[in-house]
Amino acid sequence: MEARTRMSNTSPTLGTPSVAAQPLPATRATSDAPAPVRTGHCQCGRISYQVTGVPDDPHLCSCVHETRISGGPAVLWVGFPLDSLIWTGPGGEPKWYATYPTLRRGFCPNCGTHLVSVADGSSMVMVTGFSLTDQSGIEPLGHSHRENAPPWMHITLAPGPIILMSDPRVAAIPVADCGEPLIDVRGTLLVDDRKADTTGSYAHLRRGVLDRLVHAQSLLPNGLRLLHVEGYRPPDLQRRYFEEYADELRAANPAWSDDQVHEAASRYVSPPEIAPHSAGAAVDLTLVDADGTELDMGTRVNASPEESDGACYTDADSISHQARTNRSLLVSALSVAGLINYRTEWWHWSYGDRYWALMTNQPAALYGPRPLR
């Protein structure tokens, strides 16, 4: 009879010092539709598993841990809910090894196949893409630590066209607000005052977003920190930002229709009716070094497409190698922590809003627009 054991909540004995975990809330929107089930196994078949749910954040990784373990230039990772993981093979659970103080990896002790990776406190398990029996519909949307890839490795990823905030599919996502409070992030994150307001709105985020930012910061290289620039934005202020930018575009392009102006404006400012900032779900941020100096990210935070000649787009080709490396560090940490980037703005990340729900195939948003108090 096959062994069927769920992922143990007890940490195995690891060969690296333990650190305080940064737990992530497991709140997820629910749906009546049956969740898809996938299976996977090691080379010899002793360790096999089952995961349930929509594949999340499929990406290649070329960090030094992946290349050393795999013996290759990159590993394909795919995320699933940790609580859906079931070990189904005769060998039960894999052996565990920590390649990083907050990260443990499971492998088959018989054939050595690398199967899964779990970060301390995370609600997700990452499985190696090619250990899955069925890989249909799974294509990498990014390549983390690609600066470590060998110079002969040339991979072109096709993430597809950017979905703008004005896309009708975003507004069509229902909101099932989970009621999480807005939390003042000052004292938890380093906060810049360039967007400061008299009420302190800019320094507030939903609890789930803040928890994920704390987790992302723990994944950054030593000496680097996140710099929070703007979080919650009152709906009236969001509307003013949108209308002012739309007026600029209309004046510069008098032949454009109202629909063209609305779509172009949404590249840079979210339409007020679906704005993630007004839900406390979005944050504008950047990276700073140990002295608090902002890293070169290719443009300033909040540089418009016109001002930056498109360099504000996360995957812009026109930025320097150093800026691209710095953006890669930011993207890697925030993506692993479960946030989604709006790819026209390298600094804009969100979790729990309608855009996040659309991009991660969730049936509903966790956060909707709300007043600060």
Buried (B, 14 or more C-beta within 10 A) or exposed (E): EEBEEEBEEEEEEBEEEEEEBBEBBEEBBEEEEEEEEBBBBBEEBBBBBBBBBBBBBBBBBBBEBBBEBBEEBBBBBBBBBBBBBBBBBEBEBBBBBBBBBBBBBBBBEBEEBBBBBBBBBBBBBBBBBBBBEEBEEBBBBBBBBBBBBEEEBEEEBEEEEEBBBBBEEBEEBEBBBBEBEBBBBEEBBBBBEEBEBEEEBBBBBBBBBBBBBBBBBBBBEEEBBBBBBBBBBBBEBBBBBBEEBBEBBBEEEEEBEEEEBBBBBBBBBBBBBBBBBBBBBBBBBBBBEEEEEBBBBBBEBBBBBBEBEBBBBBBBEEBEEEBBBBBBBBBBBBBBBBBBBBBBBBBBBBBBBBBBBBBBEBBBBBBBBBEEE
